[in-house]
């Protein structure tokens, strides 16, 4: 219970119901908070509700209330989200950690039930379906059967977790993408719970184990992605420590023009905010332009907050939010509460809303947006559709080619050429949640068929909706039939191509690519296109709206300007332009109006039941998991009751495992995509008796640390500057000079008792919130990571695993210091210093010629809580120690 120092606890009447809540306007002693950004008002309510004079003090509340006068503030606050969202790739290791903590507790003679989520947790199985089969009516059934076959051990484990843990629900496979299920069903905008005989109302907030948790910001729900490590701690009652954020206001004006999609808008937003620099900041959208965006459009923009680097991309609750809650069949009492509560709290946007005060602002006139894609390997690199032909030509030059090469495709009567589209995928939560772009894609398909156009034979096509509602409205409008006729048949409900589950290319296409080292392309409606992510044989990857995905599948190449060159020829041999098959905005509105409440009612009526194959899984009902001999699930090695709590800031005699450049992503660090047979992980699986065709993906094996540590830093596109002649997960062992895999080098160093460090550049750890990027780093024996700057989530995850994040001071870098990887590194506190947040740390560089150099760097242990987590060897060991101490 809150101390209620500011007398904020009040009663709200909605209809015939009474709710207790913490009123922001009526809180006493906080000054004028009317123009605080809405996101900060939500954080302020959270502090008022959890004030305990320990994790939340009155001074913290005053610091946040006075943000506008004190920004940027350096104060640390403790945020407790209402709930946690997981997907199965990141959720499996999370559940495995909880199960391992229970095993550790039982080994200590204590009750395993002291390990239980304290906040509601929803895990949606959405990352495991792969596009093995495509282009036929049987594709969905065949892919689902393969998914269940491959993932039986994982799914049995999750079924156990569903029965063993309280406050833990699982949305079975074949239902949808976690962020779309969250948007369409799980989220409430305002949450309630029973406490001391009263119903307490408070903002719906969350953290999720996927970067794109921010999609729910489009519904006015404050939430963001965290690593699985931090999410598990939140589940177990630990507050999320954070500095009071800077909030950048993004003003939207005007409305989009004819033929412009929400995808085009978000790619401009990503480009603008990356250029602005909003890493670690909140972004809040405001302005009259919001009146011209549907809620699905807002969710599209909010989804890509990780791509523009922000913690969140928030849209306030308004009348459009209420309309969406009604459309998606939310309970009428919930909708009434959302409206009344938000108006009472001063967080409801309407025509009378006064613009908040922000740290900084920028502005976009929506009428200036043009059709766009992003690529070839970063989502922030927007390219106008009219410039794609030139952009691909420039990308081709980076691969040493001045003009495109072609090769005959074995057994076919066509050639494959640099720039050809070999994957065209309508996929990803970003866009499949948006009826306008999904139905727009169907209209493009319908109009193309009427002109006699067909998808080029070298294109692998797929449609992976984010929920079954999408299938229902595509079928109700007769547009699924048109998509099927072009090869965009349903392949599954999940993330598929956007997270590397694109499946194999047809063998003859793969052979043609390999025979001449072709630089081919994918076009996908996803949010991520980092190197090696979509498919390891596809070097250029372009993000686009679903209608453009269909268009480029028809064109078959990215070496084309679709604004001026024909997309194909009709039945009479006449040129067909993109404009000839592109639907008008009114045509799209007409079909979007056919999306109904009844569709959401039907498709979410039994969301937790799952298909028969899921229901048939037999599980042990015990409170602890019976760790089996599995190559999918192994007991994590991270936990021990009474574990060491004295890890100090420092490391001596460390060797450098890798020297990496700028923009090294968690896709580069963490195991992702296909497991190569001739890799440490591939060798391990084969030695365990797993056939190569049964390898599955790294993501599906996240519950096995032996596989994952072997795949850490093993991305085929990573470049370690210690071995400039090699691409991939290699390094040079010192002092032998042997050039070997990073995993093999780490094993050798461990045998020699040598600690390790990793050196990097700017934006280290960008991308998805992959906990294994940190877990694998620790298991390889890395004690510290020293870089020019960190992405927010990865820095937090490193701390969560007891790895020290260090940052070069401005002007210093691996280049300026001449680091080659041959050095020995000592990391030390300055003499007489105690451990404090963000303090200076002394790094001594011992060079191969016997010389030494000392430089000062900054500790990125930013808060007192982070120091406590680090000293315990990680956040989960810290939680375990506290739970055991409380239960003893």
Residue pairs with C-beta under 8 A, 6 or more apart in sequence:
1 195
1 196
2 9
2 22
2 48
2 49
2 50
2 51
2 52
3 51
3 52
3 53
3 58
4 48
4 51
5 29
5 51
5 58
5 61
6 27
6 28
6 29
6 30
6 48
6 58
6 61
7 26
7 27
7 28
8 22
8 23
8 24
8 26
8 27
8 28
8 48
9 20
9 21
9 22
9 23
10 20
10 21
10 22
10 23
10 26
11 18
11 19
11 20
11 21
12 18
12 19
12 20
12 21
12 201
12 340
12 341
12 344
13 19
14 333
14 336
14 337
14 340
14 341
15 333
15 336
17 199
17 333
17 337
18 198
18 199
19 192
19 199
19 200
19 201
19 337
19 341
20 195
20 198
20 199
20 200
20 201
21 200
21 201
21 202
21 341
21 344
21 345
22 45
22 48
22 49
22 202
23 344
23 345
24 33
24 41
24 44
24 45
24 48
24 345
24 346
24 347
25 34
25 344
25 345
25 346
27 33
27 48
29 62
30 44
30 61
30 62
30 65
31 65
31 66
33 41
33 44
33 65
34 346
34 354
35 68
35 354
35 355
35 356
35 357
36 44
36 65
36 67
36 68
36 356
36 357
37 247
37 249
37 282
37 284
37 356
37 357
37 358
38 220
38 284
38 314
38 316
38 347
38 349
38 356
39 222
39 245
39 247
39 282
39 284
39 312
39 314
40 64
40 67
40 244
40 245
40 247
40 282
41 345
41 346
41 347
42 203
42 205
42 222
42 347
43 64
43 77
43 79
43 222
43 244
44 61
44 64
44 65
45 202
45 203
45 345
46 79
46 80
46 202
46 203
46 205
47 56
47 60
47 61
47 64
47 77
47 78
48 61
49 200
49 202
50 56
50 78
50 80
50 239
51 57
51 58
51 61
55 78
55 239
56 77
56 78
56 239
60 75
60 76
60 77
60 78
63 70
63 73
63 75
63 77
63 244
64 73
64 75
64 77
64 244
67 73
67 244
68 357
71 244
71 246
71 359
72 244
72 246
72 359
73 243
73 244
74 243
74 244
75 243
75 244
76 241
76 242
76 243
76 244
76 837
76 862
76 863
76 864
76 865
77 241
77 242
77 243
77 244
78 239
78 240
78 241
78 865
79 205
79 239
79 240
79 241
79 242
80 119
80 234
80 239
80 240
81 119
81 205
81 206
81 207
81 223
81 234
81 240
82 119
82 120
82 191
82 202
82 203
82 204
82 205
82 206
83 119
83 120
83 121
83 122
83 191
83 204
83 205
83 206
84 117
84 119
84 120
84 121
84 122
84 206
84 207
84 208
84 209
84 231
84 234
84 235
85 121
85 122
85 123
85 124
85 178
85 179
85 182
85 186
85 206
85 207
85 208
85 209
85 210
85 213
85 223
86 94
86 121
86 122
86 123
86 124
86 178
86 208
86 209
86 210
86 228
86 231
87 123
87 124
87 125
87 126
87 127
87 178
87 208
87 209
87 210
87 495
88 123
88 124
88 125
88 126
88 127
88 128
88 154
88 158
88 173
89 127
89 128
89 499
89 699
89 700
89 702
90 209
90 210
90 227
90 228
90 231
90 702
90 769
90 770
90 771
91 123
91 158
91 209
91 228
92 154
92 157
92 158
92 633
92 702
92 703
93 228
93 636
93 702
93 703
93 771
93 772
93 775
94 209
94 228
94 231
94 232
94 771
95 123
95 157
95 158
95 161
95 165
96 157
96 633
96 634
96 635
96 636
96 703
97 228
97 229
97 232
97 636
97 638
97 639
97 876
98 115
98 117
98 161
98 165
98 232
98 235
99 157
99 161
99 164
99 624
99 625
99 635
100 635
100 636
100 638
100 639
101 115
101 639
101 876
101 879
101 880
102 112
102 115
102 623
102 624
102 625
103 112
103 624
103 625
103 627
103 635
103 639
104 639
104 640
104 641
104 880
105 111
105 112
105 114
105 115
105 641
105 880
105 883
105 884
105 887
106 112
106 624
107 641
108 641
108 642
108 884
110 641
110 884
110 887
110 888
111 887
112 623
112 624
113 623
114 883
114 884
114 886
114 887
115 236
115 883
116 165
116 166
116 167
117 165
117 166
117 167
117 168
117 235
117 236
118 167
118 235
118 236
118 237
119 167
119 234
119 235
119 237
120 167
120 169
121 165
121 167
121 168
121 169
121 235
122 169
122 170
122 171
122 178
122 182
122 186
123 158
123 161
123 168
123 169
123 170
123 171
123 178
124 170
124 171
124 175
124 176
124 177
124 178
124 181
124 182
125 155
125 158
125 170
125 171
125 172
125 173
125 175
126 173
126 175
126 176
126 177
126 178
126 181
126 493
126 494
126 495
127 494
127 495
127 499
127 501
127 699
128 147
128 150
128 151
128 154
128 173
128 494
128 501
128 699
128 700
129 143
129 144
129 147
129 173
129 174
129 464
129 491
129 492
129 493
129 494
129 496
129 501
130 143
130 146
130 147
130 150
130 492
130 496
130 501
130 502
130 503
130 697
131 143
131 425
131 460
131 462
131 464
131 491
131 492
131 496
131 497
131 501
131 502
131 503
132 142
132 143
132 146
132 503
132 504
133 139
133 142
133 143
133 146
133 491
133 503
134 460
134 461
134 462
134 487
134 489
134 491
134 503
135 460
135 461
135 487
135 489
136 489
137 484
137 489
139 462
139 489
139 490
139 491
140 489
140 490
140 491
140 492
143 491
143 492
144 173
144 174
144 492
144 611
144 613
147 173
147 492
148 155
148 173
148 613
148 614
150 694
150 696
150 700
151 173
151 632
151 696
151 700
152 617
153 628
153 630
153 631
153 632
153 633
154 632
154 633
154 700
154 703
155 173
155 614
155 617
156 617
156 618
156 619
157 625
157 632
157 633
157 703
158 170
159 170
159 614
159 617
159 619
160 619
160 620
160 625
161 168
161 170
162 168
162 169
162 170
163 619
163 621
164 621
164 622
164 623
164 624
164 625
167 235
169 608
170 608
171 178
171 181
171 607
171 608
172 608
172 609
172 610
172 611
172 614
173 493
173 494
173 610
173 611
173 614
174 492
174 493
174 610
174 611
174 614
175 181
175 467
175 468
175 493
175 607
175 610
176 184
176 465
176 466
176 467
176 468
176 493
176 494
177 428
177 429
177 432
177 433
177 466
177 467
177 493
177 494
177 495
178 208
178 210
178 429
179 208
179 210
179 212
179 213
179 215
179 216
179 303
179 429
179 433
179 466
180 215
180 429
180 432
180 433
180 466
180 467
181 466
181 467
181 607
182 208
182 213
182 215
182 216
183 215
183 216
183 218
183 219
183 299
183 328
183 433
184 328
184 433
184 467
184 469
184 600
184 604
185 328
185 600
185 604
185 607
187 204
187 206
187 216
187 219
187 221
188 204
188 330
188 334
188 338
189 203
189 204
189 219
189 220
189 221
189 317
189 321
189 325
189 334
189 338
189 342
190 201
190 202
190 203
190 204
190 334
190 337
190 338
190 341
190 342
191 201
191 202
191 203
191 204
191 205
192 199
192 200
192 201
192 202
192 337
193 199
193 200
194 200
201 337
201 341
203 221
203 222
203 347
204 221
205 221
205 222
205 223
206 213
206 216
206 221
206 223
207 213
207 223
207 224
207 225
207 226
207 230
207 231
207 234
207 240
208 223
208 224
208 225
208 226
208 231
209 225
209 226
209 227
209 228
209 231
209 769
209 771
210 225
210 768
210 769
211 225
211 305
211 306
211 767
211 768
211 769
211 793
212 225
212 303
212 304
212 305
212 306
212 429
212 430
212 527
213 223
213 224
213 225
214 223
214 224
214 225
214 302
214 303
214 304
214 305
214 306
214 310
214 311
214 312
214 313
215 299
215 302
215 303
215 429
215 430
215 433
216 223
216 299
216 302
217 223
217 299
217 302
217 305
217 312
217 313
217 314
217 315
218 295
218 296
218 298
218 299
218 300
218 301
218 302
218 303
218 315
219 295
219 299
219 315
219 317
219 321
219 324
220 314
220 315
220 316
220 317
220 318
220 321
220 342
220 347
222 312
222 314
223 312
224 305
224 311
224 312
225 306
225 768
225 769
225 793
226 234
226 240
226 769
226 793
226 796
227 769
227 770
227 771
227 774
227 793
227 794
227 796
227 797
227 800
228 769
228 771
229 771
229 774
229 775
229 796
229 797
229 800
229 801
229 874
229 875
229 876
230 240
230 796
230 797
230 800
230 875
232 875
232 876
232 879
233 240
233 800
233 875
233 876
233 878
233 879
234 240
236 879
236 883
237 879
238 875
238 879
239 865
241 863
241 864
241 865
241 866
242 863
243 862
243 863
245 280
245 281
245 282
245 311
246 280
246 281
246 282
246 359
246 360
247 281
247 282
247 283
247 284
247 356
247 358
247 359
248 273
248 276
248 278
248 281
248 282
248 283
248 284
248 310
248 358
248 359
248 360
248 361
248 362
249 283
249 284
249 285
249 286
249 355
249 356
249 358
249 360
249 361
249 362
250 269
250 273
250 283
250 284
250 285
250 286
250 313
250 361
250 362
250 363
250 364
251 285
251 286
251 287
251 289
251 355
251 361
251 362
251 363
251 364
252 285
252 286
252 287
252 288
252 289
252 290
252 293
252 363
252 364
252 366
253 287
253 288
253 289
253 363
253 364
253 365
253 366
254 289
254 292
254 365
254 366
254 367
254 368
255 289
255 292
255 366
255 367
256 264
256 265
256 292
256 366
256 367
256 369
257 367
257 369
258 584
258 585
259 371
259 582
259 584
259 585
260 369
260 370
260 371
261 371
261 436
261 437
261 440
261 545
261 547
262 293
262 294
262 296
262 297
262 300
262 301
262 431
262 434
262 436
262 437
262 545
263 300
263 372
263 430
263 431
263 437
263 525
263 543
263 544
263 545
263 546
263 548
264 369
264 370
264 371
264 372
264 545
265 293
265 297
265 300
265 301
265 366
265 369
266 300
266 301
266 303
266 304
266 430
267 372
267 373
267 374
267 379
267 382
267 543
268 364
268 369
268 372
268 382
269 301
269 304
269 308
269 313
269 364
270 304
270 307
270 308
270 374
270 379
270 380
270 382
271 374
271 380
271 381
271 382
272 308
272 362
272 364
273 283
273 308
273 309
273 310
273 362
274 307
274 308
274 309
274 380
276 360
276 362
277 309
278 308
278 309
278 310
279 309
279 310
279 763
279 789
279 791
279 792
280 309
280 310
280 311
280 792
281 310
281 311
281 359
282 310
282 311
282 312
282 314
283 305
283 308
283 310
283 312
283 313
283 314
284 314
284 316
284 356
284 358
285 298
285 301
285 313
285 314
285 315
286 316
286 349
286 353
286 355
286 356
287 355
287 363
289 364
289 365
289 366
290 298
290 315
290 318
290 320
290 349
291 320
292 366
293 301
293 320
293 366
294 320
294 434
294 436
295 320
295 321
295 323
295 324
296 324
296 433
296 434
296 435
296 436
297 434
297 436
298 315
298 320
299 433
299 434
300 430
300 431
300 433
300 434
300 437
301 313
301 315
302 312
302 313
302 314
302 315
303 313
303 429
303 430
303 433
303 527
304 313
304 379
304 430
304 527
305 311
305 312
305 313
306 527
306 767
306 768
306 769
307 379
307 380
307 527
307 528
308 380
309 766
309 791
311 792
316 347
316 348
316 349
316 353
317 338
317 342
317 347
317 348
317 349
318 348
318 349
318 350
319 350
321 338
322 335
322 338
322 339
325 334
325 335
325 338
326 332
326 335
326 597
327 595
327 596
327 597
327 600
328 597
328 600
329 597
329 600
329 601
329 604
339 348
342 348
370 384
370 385
370 386
371 384
371 385
371 386
371 545
371 548
371 563
372 382
372 383
372 384
372 385
372 544
373 382
373 383
373 385
373 388
373 523
373 542
373 543
373 544
373 548
374 380
374 381
374 382
374 383
374 529
374 542
374 543
374 544
375 381
375 383
375 391
375 529
375 540
375 541
375 542
375 543
376 391
376 392
376 395
376 521
376 529
376 539
376 540
376 541
376 542
377 529
377 530
377 531
377 540
377 541
378 529
378 530
378 663
379 527
379 528
379 529
379 543
383 391
383 542
385 548
385 561
385 562
385 563
386 561
386 563
386 564
388 542
388 558
388 560
388 561
388 562
389 558
389 559
389 560
389 561
392 419
392 521
392 540
392 558
392 559
393 559
395 519
395 540
396 403
396 404
396 418
396 419
396 519
399 519
399 539
401 418
401 519
404 417
404 418
404 419
404 559
405 417
405 418
405 516
405 518
406 415
406 416
406 417
406 418
406 516
407 415
407 416
407 417
407 512
407 515
407 516
407 518
408 415
408 512
409 415
409 416
409 458
409 508
409 509
409 512
410 508
410 511
410 512
411 508
412 457
412 508
414 457
414 458
416 422
416 458
416 509
416 512
416 513
416 518
416 520
417 518
417 557
417 559
418 518
418 519
418 520
418 559
419 519
419 520
419 521
419 540
419 557
419 558
419 559
420 456
420 458
420 518
420 520
420 521
420 556
420 557
420 558
421 456
421 458
421 459
421 520
421 521
421 522
421 523
421 552
421 553
421 555
421 556
421 557
421 558
422 458
422 459
422 460
422 505
422 509
422 513
422 520
422 521
422 522
422 537
422 538
423 459
423 460
423 462
423 497
423 502
423 505
423 521
423 522
423 523
423 524
423 534
423 535
423 538
424 455
424 459
424 460
424 461
424 462
424 488
424 522
424 523
424 524
424 549
424 550
424 552
424 553
425 460
425 461
425 462
425 463
425 464
425 496
425 497
425 498
425 502
425 522
425 523
425 524
425 525
425 526
425 549
426 432
426 438
426 441
426 462
426 463
426 464
426 488
426 524
426 525
426 546
426 549
426 550
427 462
427 463
427 464
427 495
427 496
427 497
427 498
427 524
427 525
427 526
428 466
428 495
428 497
428 498
428 524
428 525
428 526
428 527
429 466
429 495
429 527
430 498
430 525
430 526
430 527
431 437
431 438
431 525
431 526
431 545
431 546
432 438
432 464
432 465
432 466
432 467
432 470
432 525
432 546
433 466
433 467
435 470
435 473
435 592
435 595
436 588
436 589
436 592
437 525
437 545
437 546
437 547
438 465
438 470
438 473
438 474
438 546
439 473
439 474
439 477
439 479
439 588
439 591
439 592
440 545
440 546
440 547
440 583
440 588
441 483
441 488
441 545
441 546
441 547
441 549
441 550
442 474
442 477
442 479
442 480
442 482
442 483
442 591
443 479
443 547
443 583
443 587
443 588
443 591
444 547
444 550
444 551
444 581
444 582
444 583
445 479
445 482
445 483
445 485
445 486
445 488
445 550
446 479
446 482
447 580
447 581
447 582
447 583
448 486
448 550
448 554
448 576
448 581
449 482
449 485
449 486
451 568
451 570
451 571
451 576
451 580
451 581
452 569
452 570
452 571
453 554
453 567
453 568
453 570
453 576
453 581
454 486
454 554
454 568
455 461
455 486
455 487
455 553
455 554
455 556
456 553
456 554
456 555
456 556
456 557
458 509
458 556
459 487
459 553
459 556
460 502
460 503
460 505
460 506
460 509
461 486
461 487
461 488
461 489
461 553
462 488
462 489
462 491
462 496
462 497
462 502
463 483
463 488
463 489
463 490
463 491
464 490
464 491
464 492
464 493
464 494
464 495
464 496
464 497
465 471
465 474
465 490
465 493
466 493
467 493
467 603
468 493
468 603
469 595
469 599
469 600
469 603
469 604
471 480
471 490
472 599
472 602
472 603
473 594
473 595
473 599
474 480
474 483
475 481
476 594
476 599
477 591
477 594
479 591
480 490
483 489
483 550
486 550
486 553
486 554
487 553
488 550
488 553
494 501
495 501
496 502
497 522
497 524
497 526
497 534
497 535
498 524
498 525
498 526
498 527
498 528
498 534
499 528
499 533
499 672
499 699
500 533
500 534
500 535
500 672
500 673
500 674
500 697
500 699
501 697
501 699
502 522
502 534
502 535
504 510
505 513
505 535
505 537
510 537
512 518
513 520
513 537
514 537
519 539
519 540
520 537
520 538
520 539
520 540
521 538
521 540
521 541
521 542
521 557
521 558
522 529
522 534
522 535
522 538
522 540
522 541
522 542
523 541
523 542
523 544
523 548
523 549
523 552
523 553
523 558
524 534
524 541
524 542
524 543
524 544
524 549
525 543
525 544
525 545
525 546
525 549
526 534
526 543
527 543
528 667
528 767
528 768
529 541
529 542
529 543
530 665
530 667
530 668
530 767
531 539
531 667
531 668
531 715
531 717
532 667
532 672
532 673
532 715
532 716
532 717
533 541
533 667
533 672
533 673
534 541
536 673
536 674
536 716
540 558
542 552
542 558
544 552
547 582
547 583
551 562
551 567
551 578
551 581
551 582
552 558
552 562
554 567
554 568
555 562
555 567
555 568
560 567
562 578
563 578
566 575
566 576
566 577
567 576
567 577
567 578
567 581
568 575
568 576
569 575
569 576
570 576
609 615
620 626
627 633
627 634
627 635
630 704
631 685
631 688
631 690
631 701
631 704
631 707
632 700
632 701
632 703
632 704
633 703
633 704
634 703
634 704
634 705
634 706
636 705
637 705
637 779
638 775
638 801
638 874
638 876
638 877
639 876
639 877
639 880
640 877
641 880
641 881
641 884
642 881
642 884
643 872
643 873
643 877
643 880
643 881
644 872
644 873
645 871
645 872
645 873
645 877
645 878
645 881
646 871
647 802
647 870
647 871
647 872
647 873
648 829
648 835
648 871
649 804
649 827
649 829
649 835
649 841
649 859
649 861
649 870
650 826
650 827
650 828
650 829
651 755
651 757
651 783
651 784
651 804
651 825
651 826
651 827
652 755
652 826
652 827
652 828
653 754
653 755
653 824
653 826
654 754
654 755
654 756
654 757
654 783
654 784
654 824
654 825
654 826
654 827
655 734
655 749
655 754
655 755
655 756
655 757
655 824
655 825
656 722
656 734
656 756
656 757
656 758
656 759
656 819
656 821
656 822
656 823
656 825
657 713
657 731
657 742
657 745
657 746
657 749
657 756
657 757
657 758
657 780
657 781
657 782
658 713
658 720
658 722
658 731
658 742
658 758
658 759
658 821
659 720
659 721
659 722
659 759
659 760
659 814
659 819
659 820
659 821
660 668
660 718
660 719
660 720
660 721
660 758
660 759
660 760
660 761
660 764
661 719
661 721
661 760
661 761
662 761
662 762
662 763
662 788
663 761
663 762
663 763
663 766
664 718
664 760
664 761
664 763
664 764
664 765
664 766
665 765
665 766
665 767
665 768
666 765
666 766
666 767
666 768
666 769
666 770
666 773
666 791
666 794
667 715
667 767
667 768
667 770
668 713
668 715
668 717
668 718
669 712
669 713
669 715
669 718
669 765
669 770
669 773
669 776
669 777
669 794
670 698
670 708
670 711
670 712
670 768
670 770
670 772
670 773
670 776
671 681
671 698
671 699
671 701
671 702
671 707
671 708
671 710
671 711
671 712
671 714
671 772
671 776
672 697
672 698
672 699
672 715
672 770
673 697
673 698
673 699
674 695
674 697
674 698
675 681
675 682
675 685
675 695
675 696
675 697
675 698
675 701
675 707
675 711
676 682
676 716
677 686
677 692
677 695
679 710
679 711
679 714
679 729
679 741
680 710
680 711
680 714
680 741
680 743
680 744
681 698
681 707
681 708
681 710
681 711
681 714
682 692
682 695
684 706
684 707
684 710
685 695
685 707
686 692
698 707
698 708
698 711
701 707
701 708
702 708
702 772
705 775
705 779
708 772
708 775
708 776
708 779
709 743
709 775
709 776
709 779
709 780
710 743
711 776
712 742
712 743
712 772
712 773
712 776
712 777
712 779
712 780
713 720
713 729
713 742
713 743
713 776
713 780
714 728
714 729
714 741
714 742
714 743
715 728
715 729
716 727
716 728
716 729
717 727
717 728
718 727
718 728
718 729
719 727
720 726
720 729
720 730
720 731
720 742
720 821
721 814
721 820
721 821
722 731
722 732
722 820
722 821
723 730
723 731
723 732
723 739
726 739
729 741
729 742
729 743
730 739
730 740
730 741
730 742
731 739
731 740
731 741
731 742
731 745
731 821
732 738
732 739
732 745
732 821
733 739
733 740
733 745
733 748
733 749
734 821
734 822
738 745
740 748
742 780
743 780
746 756
746 780
746 781
746 782
749 755
749 756
749 781
750 781
754 781
755 781
755 783
756 780
756 781
756 782
756 783
757 782
757 783
757 784
757 785
757 786
757 825
757 827
758 777
758 782
758 784
758 785
758 786
759 786
759 787
759 814
759 819
759 821
760 785
760 786
760 787
760 788
760 814
761 787
761 788
761 813
761 814
762 787
762 788
762 789
763 789
763 790
763 791
764 785
764 787
764 788
764 789
764 790
764 791
764 794
765 773
765 790
765 791
765 793
765 794
765 795
765 797
765 798
766 791
766 794
767 791
769 793
769 794
769 797
770 794
770 797
771 797
771 800
773 794
773 797
774 794
774 797
774 798
774 800
774 801
774 803
775 801
777 785
777 798
777 801
777 803
778 801
778 802
778 803
778 874
782 803
783 803
783 804
783 827
784 803
784 804
784 805
784 806
784 825
784 827
785 798
785 803
785 804
785 805
785 806
786 806
786 807
786 808
786 825
786 843
786 857
787 805
787 806
787 807
787 808
788 807
788 808
788 813
789 807
790 805
790 807
790 860
795 805
795 860
796 866
798 804
798 805
799 805
799 860
799 861
799 866
799 869
799 870
799 874
799 875
800 869
800 874
800 875
800 876
801 874
802 869
802 870
802 872
802 873
802 874
802 877
804 827
804 859
804 861
804 870
805 859
805 860
805 861
806 827
806 841
806 843
806 857
806 858
806 859
806 860
807 857
807 858
807 860
808 855
808 857
808 858
809 855
809 856
809 857
809 858
812 855
812 857
817 845
817 853
817 855
819 845
822 847
822 848
823 845
823 846
823 847
823 848
824 845
824 846
825 843
825 844
825 845
825 846
826 843
826 844
826 846
827 841
827 842
827 843
828 841
828 842
828 843
828 844
829 835
829 839
829 841
829 842
830 840
830 841
830 842
833 839
833 840
835 861
835 867
835 871
836 867
837 859
837 861
837 862
837 863
837 864
837 866
837 867
838 858
838 859
838 860
838 861
838 862
839 858
839 859
840 856
840 857
840 858
840 859
841 856
841 857
841 858
841 859
842 854
842 855
842 856
843 854
843 855
843 856
843 857
844 852
844 853
844 854
845 852
845 853
845 854
845 855
846 852
847 853
861 867
861 870
868 878
869 875
869 878
872 878
872 881
